[in-house]
Amino acid sequence: MFIKDIFASKKPVLSFEIFPPKQEADVRDVLNSAKDMSSLPIDYMSVTYGAGGGNSKNTAYIASYLKSNLSIPSLAHLTCVTHTKDDMREMLASYKAQGIENILALRGDRPEGFSGELFPGFKYACELTEFIKEQGDFCVGGACYPECHPNSPSLDIDIDNLKIKVDAGADFLVTQMVFDNEKFYAFRDKLAKKGINVPITVGIMPLMSAGQINRMALLSGGATMPSKFLKIISKYQDNPEALRQAGAAYAVEQIIDLLSNDVDGIHLYTMNKSETARKIIGAVSSLF
């Protein structure tokens, strides 16, 4: 099922993100976690992709498993990094053969220690989006940064580039993690003024551990962390269980506020932790 059709048929849409393991032997753990989350009222699951395609086979395998074995529509990530157009054509043929219908087209990051040509086929996600659409029978999602991509000179320029990506065929957008809902609302208004009217689902990353904090700051691209969020970190960073509870409570509050403001969807970055996902969504399941 195309994810664009899910957005067309209901609102809000709920999605989870999971990621392939670094070790082949751990794939079963990820599948078990996905199976545990499958009883929640989710509409699709997103499967990430290692830098430079390091986990690409597992991405396709997990995405195919979700659809075939758990009857959950899946969204497989795909990046421009290190891939030629011929590489991408072969990968898309493989995805299609495995029943994968939905792809999140990303520019991607430089793999650690990589010194070769970084973008031999596509330099930007808009180019990859257009290429995927040319292959036919795919629904394509795009990423967006409510507070500006870290490599963009300004939010206005970033939104102009986002419009190019949507015009190239992006059917829906998924935001980078958001901690301050007001930043998203301002961003949504700017997109509407630019004529960007595809569905936008908001990325929520629940705070689960003190060790996660620096990673969250890095992955968020500099997203604003409100004082309330920072106070949770400061007060509970030495109390793991209290930090998990407070982090889940903050995510629940965010989701309730977002749904009250008529967002198209919520995208929960689960970190493959089914227990946390169940706790958060269990508190708001009646809203979906």
C-alpha positions in Angstrom: 0.0 0.0 0.0 1.3 3.4 -0.9 1.8 5.7 2.1 0.4 8.6 0.2 -2.9 6.7 0.1 -2.8 6.2 3.8 -2.5 10.0 4.3 -5.4 10.4 1.8 -7.7 8.1 3.8 -7.1 9.1 7.4 -5.6 11.7 9.7 -3.6 11.6 11.9 -1.2 8.9 10.6 1.0 7.1 13.1 4.4 5.7 12.1 7.4 4.2 13.8 11.1 4.2 12.8 13.3 1.3 13.4 16.9 0.6 12.2 18.9 -2.4 11.0 21.5 -3.9 13.4 25.2 -3.5 12.7 25.6 -7.3 13.2 23.8 -9.7 10.9 23.0 -12.0 13.8 20.9 -9.3 15.5 18.3 -8.9 12.8 16.0 -11.3 14.6 16.0 -8.9 17.6 14.8 -6.1 15.4 12.1 -8.2 13.9 11.0 -9.3 17.3 10.8 -5.7 18.4 8.8 -4.8 15.3 6.5 -7.7 16.0 5.9 -6.5 19.5 5.0 -3.0 18.3 2.8 -4.3 15.5 -0.2 -4.6 17.8 -0.2 -0.8 18.3 -2.4 1.4 16.0 0.5 2.1 13.6 -0.1 2.8 9.9 3.5 2.1 8.7 7.0 1.5 9.8 10.1 3.2 8.5 13.4 1.3 8.2 16.7 3.3 8.1 19.7 2.8 6.0 23.4 2.7 7.1 25.8 5.4 6.0 26.9 4.6 2.5 24.5 1.7 2.3 26.3 -0.4 4.9 23.0 -1.9 6.1 21.1 -1.7 2.8 20.5 -5.4 2.5 19.0 -5.6 6.0 17.0 -2.5 5.3 15.3 -4.2 2.3 14.9 -7.5 4.2 13.3 -5.9 7.2 11.0 -3.7 5.1 9.9 -6.7 3.1 9.4 -8.7 6.3 7.2 -6.0 7.8 4.9 -6.0 4.8 4.8 -9.8 4.1 4.9 -11.2 7.6 3.3 -8.5 9.8 1.0 -6.9 7.2 2.5 -3.5 8.0 3.2 -1.0 5.2 6.9 -0.2 5.2 9.1 2.7 4.2 12.6 1.8 3.2 15.3 4.5 3.4 17.6 5.1 0.4 20.5 7.5 0.1 22.5 9.1 -2.7 25.8 8.6 -1.0 28.4 6.5 -3.0 25.8 5.2 -5.5 25.9 5.5 -9.3 22.7 5.7 -11.3 23.3 2.1 -12.4 23.7 1.1 -8.7 20.4 2.8 -7.9 18.6 1.2 -10.8 19.6 -2.2 -9.6 18.7 -1.5 -6.0 15.2 -0.2 -7.0 14.7 -3.3 -9.1 15.6 -5.4 -6.1 13.3 -3.4 -3.8 10.4 -3.8 -6.3 11.1 -7.6 -6.5 10.8 -7.8 -2.7 7.5 -6.0 -2.7 8.8 -2.7 -1.3 6.5 0.2 -2.6 7.5 3.1 -0.4 11.0 4.8 -0.3 12.3 7.7 1.8 14.8 9.4 -0.6 17.7 11.0 1.3 21.0 12.7 0.4 22.8 10.8 3.2 26.0 11.3 5.2 29.6 10.5 4.4 30.5 7.0 5.7 33.2 6.9 8.3 36.7 6.6 6.7 35.3 6.9 3.2 37.6 8.8 0.8 36.1 8.0 -2.6 33.6 10.0 -4.7 30.7 10.7 -2.4 28.0 11.5 -5.0 28.8 9.7 -8.2 25.2 9.6 -9.4 23.0 12.0 -7.4 24.1 15.1 -5.4 20.8 16.0 -3.9 17.7 14.1 -2.7 15.5 15.9 -5.2 17.5 14.3 -8.0 17.1 10.9 -6.4 13.4 11.5 -5.9 12.9 12.3 -9.5 14.9 9.2 -10.6 12.9 6.9 -8.3 9.6 8.3 -9.8 10.9 7.6 -13.3 11.3 3.9 -12.4 7.5 3.8 -11.7 5.3 2.2 -9.0 7.0 3.8 -6.0 5.6 6.2 -3.4 8.4 8.6 -2.3 8.8 10.5 0.9 11.2 13.3 1.7 13.0 14.6 4.8 12.7 18.1 6.1 14.2 20.2 8.9 11.7 22.6 10.7 14.7 24.7 11.9 16.8 24.5 8.8 19.1 21.9 7.5 22.5 22.3 9.1 24.2 22.8 5.7 21.8 25.3 4.4 22.6 29.1 4.7 19.0 29.9 5.8 15.6 28.4 6.5 14.1 30.3 3.6 16.7 28.8 1.2 16.1 25.4 2.7 12.4 25.7 2.1 13.0 26.8 -1.5 15.1 23.6 -1.9 12.3 21.6 -0.2 9.9 22.9 -2.8 12.1 21.6 -5.6 12.1 18.2 -3.9 8.3 18.2 -3.6 8.0 19.3 -7.3 10.3 16.5 -8.2 7.7 14.0 -6.9 8.0 13.7 -3.1 4.5 12.5 -2.0 4.9 13.3 1.7 7.4 14.7 4.2 8.9 13.5 7.5 10.5 16.0 9.8 13.8 15.6 11.7 13.1 15.2 15.4 11.2 18.1 17.0 11.4 19.1 20.6 9.6 22.4 20.4 6.2 22.2 18.8 6.0 25.9 18.2 9.0 25.6 15.8 7.1 23.1 13.8 3.9 25.2 13.6 5.9 28.2 12.3 7.6 25.9 9.7 4.3 24.5 8.6 2.9 28.0 8.0 6.0 28.9 5.9 5.5 25.8 3.8 1.9 26.6 3.1 2.9 30.1 1.9 5.4 28.5 -0.5 2.7 26.2 -1.9 4.0 23.0 -0.3 0.8 21.1 0.5 1.9 17.5 0.8 1.3 15.8 4.1 3.9 16.4 6.8 4.4 14.0 9.7 6.3 15.2 12.8 9.3 13.3 14.1 9.3 12.7 17.9 12.3 11.3 19.7 11.6 10.2 23.3 14.5 10.8 25.7 15.4 7.3 27.0 18.9 7.7 28.6 21.6 10.2 29.5 23.9 8.6 26.9 21.4 9.4 24.2 21.5 13.2 24.8 24.6 14.0 22.7 23.4 11.8 19.9 20.0 13.5 19.9 21.7 16.9 19.6 23.8 15.7 16.7 21.0 14.0 14.8 18.5 16.8 15.3 20.6 19.2 13.3 20.5 21.8 16.0 16.8 21.6 16.8 15.8 23.8 19.8 15.5 22.1 23.1 13.0 24.1 25.2 13.9 24.9 28.8 11.3 22.3 30.1 13.1 19.6 28.1 16.5 20.7 29.4 15.3 20.8 33.0 14.3 17.1 32.6 17.8 16.3 31.5 19.4 18.3 34.3 17.2 16.9 37.0 17.1 13.2 36.1 20.3 12.5 34.1 21.7 10.5 37.0 18.5 8.6 37.6 18.0 6.3 34.5 14.5 5.1 35.4 13.2 8.6 36.3 14.8 10.0 33.1 13.0 7.4 31.0 9.6 8.1 32.7 10.1 11.9 32.3 11.2 11.5 28.7 8.2 9.4 27.8 5.9 11.9 29.6 7.4 14.8 27.6 6.9 12.9 24.3 3.2 12.2 25.3 2.6 15.9 26.0 4.2 16.8 22.7 2.1 14.4 20.8 -1.2 15.5 22.4 -0.4 19.1 21.6 0.5 18.3 18.0 -2.7 16.3 17.5 -4.7 19.1 19.0 -3.2 21.4 16.3 -4.3 19.1 13.5 -0.9 17.7 12.3 -1.0 15.1 9.5 0.9 12.5 11.4 3.3 11.5 14.2 6.5 9.7 13.4 8.1 8.1 16.5 11.8 7.4 16.5 11.6 4.2 18.6 15.3 3.3 18.7 14.0 -0.3 18.4 12.7 -0.1 21.9 9.2 -1.6 21.8 8.6 -1.1 25.5 9.0 2.7 25.3 6.9 2.8 22.1 4.1 0.9 23.9 4.2 3.2 26.9 4.0 6.4 24.8 1.4 5.3 22.3 -0.6 3.5 24.9 -1.2 6.9 26.6 -2.5 8.4 23.4 -3.9 5.5 21.4 -7.4 6.7 21.5 -6.4 9.8 19.5 -5.4 7.8 16.4 
